[in-house]
Structures are given as C-alpha cells and as structure tokens.
Amino acid sequence: MKPNALLVNASRGPVVDEKALTEHLSKHPDSRAGLDVFENEPGLTPGLAELDNVVLVPHIGSATLWTREAMGLLAAANIAGILMGYPVWNRSNMEPFLNADLPKTAPSIMNTTELNLPLY
C-alpha cells in the first residue's frame, strides 16, 4: 500500500491481512483504514484497535431499524414455513413476498441442500 492509502473493507470473510495492515498503519500514520468485517471474527488482530488511523465498525451496515426488522421477519417466516411443511423458495425473484397473498414457501434458507429440504 502507498504510505497515504485509504482502505475500506465491507466485504465478507478474511479478505484483508490484518497483521500486515496493522504494521502498515503503524509505520504510516497518513494511511487510513475503515473495517466493517474482520479477518478472524470475532477476534481482532492485536494492536489494530489501538491505532488512531483506523475505524472499526463491526457489521454496522445492517444496523438500521428497517434491516433488523426485516431480518427478524425473514427468520420468523422461515421457521413458520418449515413447521407448516412448505418447500423452500428457490427463485431469485422475491417480489411475491411483498404482496399480501404470500406464496406457501419458506422464503430463504441458505443451507437447504445440507438440511435436505424440498424446493418450491
């Protein structure tokens, strides 16, 4: 990285080598970093949090009232759908779930294959 680089990481998983980043930020105070995810969550690389030129905000992108309510409703809809014996929705179009007449499916279960659940 350049001595005055700005790095923003809002990706998923171990994309940034935090040890190398910590070393770089320590040596180059004009560099900056903003991290929403961490290499070894929930752990954090020693020394990173103590730096003045880094901002750490774990998953703040989802911390809106609308998003958290939607996450709760989705989880509840998945539980209810599976308990009622509905298959899992396997289409990319989620628009039918915005209508009053919901499809009789569980809307979104990531590990459907591993759980051997039927698909819609």
C-alpha positions in Angstrom: 0.0 0.0 0.0 1.0 3.6 -0.5 2.1 5.5 2.6 -1.1 7.6 2.4 -3.5 4.9 1.2 -7.1 4.6 2.4 -8.6 1.1 2.7 -12.2 0.4 3.3 -13.3 -3.2 3.8 -17.0 -4.1 4.0 -16.7 -7.5 2.3 -17.3 -10.9 3.8 -14.6 -13.2 5.2 -10.9 -12.9 5.5 -10.1 -10.6 2.6 -7.6 -8.3 4.4 -4.3 -9.4 6.0 -4.9 -7.6 9.3 -1.4 -8.2 10.6 0.1 -6.6 7.5 -2.5 -3.8 7.7 -1.7 -3.2 11.4 2.1 -3.0 10.6 1.5 -0.6 7.6 -0.8 1.7 9.6 1.7 1.8 12.5 4.5 2.8 10.1 2.4 5.2 8.0 0.2 7.4 10.1 -1.1 9.2 7.0 -2.7 5.9 5.9 -6.2 5.2 7.0 -8.5 2.1 7.2 -12.2 1.6 7.8 -13.2 -2.0 8.6 -16.8 -3.4 8.8 -15.6 -7.0 8.9 -12.6 -8.7 10.4 -10.2 -11.4 9.3 -10.8 -13.7 12.3 -14.1 -12.7 13.7 -14.9 -12.3 16.4 -11.2 -12.0 17.2 -9.3 -8.9 16.2 -5.6 -8.7 15.3 -3.5 -7.4 18.3 -2.7 -3.7 18.0 -5.3 -2.9 15.4 -7.9 -1.4 17.8 -5.3 0.8 19.4 -4.4 2.7 16.2 -5.7 6.3 15.7 -5.9 5.9 11.9 -8.4 3.0 11.8 -12.1 3.0 12.3 -13.7 -0.4 13.4 -17.4 -0.8 13.0 -18.4 -4.5 13.1 -21.3 -5.0 10.7 -22.8 -1.6 11.2 -24.2 -1.7 7.6 -27.0 -3.9 8.8 -27.7 -1.8 11.9 -30.8 0.0 10.7 -34.2 -0.5 12.2 -35.6 -1.4 8.8 -32.9 -4.0 8.2 -33.1 -5.6 11.6 -36.9 -5.8 11.5 -36.7 -7.4 8.0 -34.1 -9.9 9.3 -36.4 -10.9 12.2 -39.4 -11.2 9.9 -37.4 -13.4 7.4 -36.3 -15.7 10.2 -39.8 -16.0 11.5 -41.2 -16.7 8.0 -38.6 -19.4 7.5 -39.4 -21.1 10.8 -43.2 -20.9 10.2 -42.8 -22.2 6.6 -40.8 -25.2 7.6 -43.1 -26.0 10.5 -46.0 -25.9 8.2 -44.2 -28.3 5.8 -43.8 -25.7 3.0 -40.9 -26.2 0.5 -38.1 -23.6 0.3 -38.3 -20.8 -2.3 -35.6 -21.4 -4.9 -36.0 -18.4 -7.2 -34.2 -15.2 -7.3 -37.4 -13.1 -7.6 -38.5 -12.2 -4.1 -41.3 -9.9 -5.2 -44.1 -12.4 -4.4 -43.2 -12.0 -0.7 -44.1 -8.2 -0.9 -47.7 -9.0 -1.7 -50.5 -9.7 0.8 -51.0 -13.2 -0.8 -47.7 -14.8 0.2 -46.5 -18.0 -1.6 -46.8 -21.1 0.6 -43.0 -21.5 0.9 -40.2 -20.8 3.3 -38.7 -17.7 1.7 -34.9 -18.1 2.2 -32.9 -20.8 3.8 -29.2 -20.8 2.8 -28.4 -24.4 3.8 -31.4 -26.0 2.1 -29.3 -28.7 0.4 -27.5 -29.7 3.6 -30.8 -29.9 5.5 -32.3 -32.0 2.7 -35.3 -29.7 2.5 -37.7 -29.8 -0.5 -37.6 -26.9 -3.0 -40.5 -25.0 -4.4 
